[in-house]
Amino acid sequence: MKLYTYEPAPNPRRLGLFIKHKGISINTQAIDMMTKEQFSDSFCAINPRSTLPILVLDDGTVLTDTIAICLYLDSLHPEKPLFGRSDLERAQVIGRCHQIFFEGFSAVAEVLRNKGEAFKDRPLPGPLKMPQIPALIDRGNLRIGAFYEAMNAELSRQDFLVGNDLSQADIDLYVTLGFSGWVKRQIPDNCPVLQNWFAGMKSRFGE
Ligand SMILES: N[C@@H](CCC(=O)N[C@@H](CS)C(=O)NCC(=O)O)C(=O)O
């Protein structure tokens, strides 16, 4: 199998921390998003959606979504599980990842990608060209604030988002909170549990 990725970008980072926690190694090729290499003919031939990360299996199957890649690798490498320890926990982790992606990650992306030259005509990832909508910046910022508060409330009741151990949901939340720094947001002082939790994750991953 072969992984194509660009480590600094947030979706690749979700996978990067999964791999780090698992301690597995995968044949990897970097695709330089800074030079828009994701739109090169050679990469588009593998992933017409032009997004990273992707995992190409030995039979040619291509997985193009972070959650799908993590889930597949978790099945191949069941030690140090990141998708729970039961069928129910597995479902709960996937549910949480979906929630974090929709309520948190996409809110940050909405703010980041609807302004500035870097994302001009590409407010959404991939080859689709469309205009930025600056009004979405304000809405995105409101969504980020609500997300911080919701996660602070969740983590006031439990140390991990699912069960009694680290899961991909925690990794996704950690990456999303870091990603919010890209739009100059910080976990606010009215969310002290989330601030502490973030600091704990940072030291867990040696960052
Ligand atoms: N559905 C994909 C989305 C991946 C994605 O959007 N990746 C971003 C990097 S964080 C990307 O490739 N963006 C390409 C672009 O902006 O052109 C997943 O969950 O992995």
The ligand as an SDF file (V2000), in Angstrom:
LIG
                    3D

 20 19  0  0  0  0  0  0  0  0999 V2000
  -12.9840   13.9730    2.6230 N   0  0  0  0  0  0  0  0  0  0  0  0
  -11.6020   14.1630    2.7420 C   0  0  0  0  0  0  0  0  0  0  0  0
  -11.2690   15.6210    2.6980 C   0  0  0  0  0  0  0  0  0  0  0  0
   -9.8050   15.8220    2.6930 C   0  0  0  0  0  0  0  0  0  0  0  0
   -9.4430   17.2740    2.4580 C   0  0  0  0  0  0  0  0  0  0  0  0
  -10.3000   18.1410    2.2550 O   0  0  0  0  0  0  0  0  0  0  0  0
   -8.1490   17.5210    2.5120 N   0  0  0  0  0  0  0  0  0  0  0  0
   -7.6500   18.8450    2.2590 C   0  0  0  0  0  0  0  0  0  0  0  0
   -6.3910   19.0610    3.0830 C   0  0  0  0  0  0  0  0  0  0  0  0
   -6.8030   19.2300    4.7840 S   0  0  0  0  0  0  0  0  0  0  0  0
   -7.2970   18.9510    0.8050 C   0  0  0  0  0  0  0  0  0  0  0  0
   -6.8190   17.9990    0.2410 O   0  0  0  0  0  0  0  0  0  0  0  0
   -7.5220   20.1050    0.1880 N   0  0  0  0  0  0  0  0  0  0  0  0
   -7.2230   20.2650   -1.1900 C   0  0  0  0  0  0  0  0  0  0  0  0
   -7.4420   21.6760   -1.6520 C   0  0  0  0  0  0  0  0  0  0  0  0
   -7.6710   22.5360   -0.8150 O   0  0  0  0  0  0  0  0  0  0  0  0
   -7.3400   21.8760   -2.8390 O   0  0  0  0  0  0  0  0  0  0  0  0
  -11.1300   13.5210    4.0410 C   0  0  0  0  0  0  0  0  0  0  0  0
  -11.9310   13.4090    4.9810 O   0  0  0  0  0  0  0  0  0  0  0  0
   -9.9850   13.1370    4.1330 O   0  0  0  0  0  0  0  0  0  0  0  0
  1  2  1  0
  2  3  1  0
  2 18  1  0
  3  4  1  0
  4  5  1  0
  5  6  2  0
  5  7  1  0
  7  8  1  0
  8  9  1  0
  8 11  1  0
  9 10  1  0
 11 12  2  0
 11 13  1  0
 13 14  1  0
 14 15  1  0
 15 16  2  0
 15 17  1  0
 18 19  2  0
 18 20  1  0
M  END
$$$$
